Amino acid sequence: MPDDIIRPVLMPGQLLARGVGRHLRGHDFVSVEELIPAPGLRVDVMALGPKGEIWVVECKSSRADFQSDHKWHGYLEWCDRFFWAVDNDFPTDLLPDDTGLIIADGYDAEIIRMGPEEKLPPARRKVMVQKFARHAAVRAQAARDPGHCPEQIY
């Protein structure tokens, strides 16, 4: 690798998100990070499946990170399935049994427990697919032309 390439240092939650994205790609899902489904909410990973299914994955790097998250219930109405992604050392008994579970690291992941399916109403699905597409397009444009394309989407 050339010496002039600068790689960003990823935080623990970002490493989990990277591993989750890699794993979901193997299931024919594409994903984006830090998508805002509604004001006051920002999901760590939103994945879009080949049949239009929408999954939300919240990445938790520690017990304190999980215990300080009071917004996750608000994500349920924006997806067909909800998952937690944690590393191998996370105390998974803290996580609600009626949610999905993914064990991840910076390189890959494994779905341990599928989140229950609660299909989105068609109108909400359309809104979320449009948000997903715009979010992905803005991120791609910002990567192609850094400094000339604001990444924030409302």
C-alpha positions, -999 to +999 in steps of 0.1 A: +000+000+000+014+034-009+026+055+021+006+085+011-028+068+018-042+079+052-066+054+068-089+068+094-088+054+129-121+037+136-138+038+170-150+004+184-186+009+173-174+018+138-153-014+137-184-034+146-204-016+119-177-024+093-178-061+102-216-061+101-217-045+067-192-070+053-213-099+067-246-085+054-231-080+020-227-118+019-265-121+024-270-097-006-278-067+017-262-033+012-258-010+041-251+026+052-240+039+085-254+067+107-287+071+088-313+094+104-348+079+100-365+107+119-354+138+139-336+128+171-328+093+159-296+080+141-291+043+135-256+028+134-263+006+104-293+004+081-293-025+056-314-029+025-321-064+013-327-077-022-364-078-017-366-043-002-364-055+034-350-030+059-329-041+089-315-018+116-284-028+135-273-010+166-236-015+175-227-015+211-190-016+221-195-019+259-220-024+287-220+014+294-227+021+257-258-002+258-270+011+292-269+047+280-289+040+249-325+051+256-335+057+220-334+022+205-371+015+209-377+044+185-358+025+158-383-004+157-409+015+137-384+022+109-373-014+101-385-049+094-360-064+118-338-050+146-305-063+157-278-056+182-242-060+171-216-066+198-182-082+201-174-116+216-167-102+251-200-083+254-224-096+281-252-106+258-275-115+287-281-077+289-298-076+255-335-081+251-344-117+240-370-104+215-343-086+194-318-099+169-282-105+179-250-103+158-215-110+171-190-089+151-155-076+149-139-052+125-136-079+098-168-100+098-198-109+118-223-137+124-260-136+130-266-155+162-303-147+166-327-133+140-347-103+151-385-109+148-400-096+116-424-067+118-431-056+082-431-019+076-462-004+061-457+003+023-457+041+027-431+040+054-410+015+034-410+039+004-398+067+026-370+046+041-358+033+008-357+069-005-338+081+026-314+051+022-308+060-015-302+097-008-279+089+022-259+065+001-256+089-028-245+118-007-218+096+010-206+084-024-205+119-038-186+132-007-161+104-011-156+113-048-153+151-041-142+157-005-149+192+008-174+201-019-204+180-008-219+183+027-226+148+041-254+157+065-288+147+053-320+156+071 
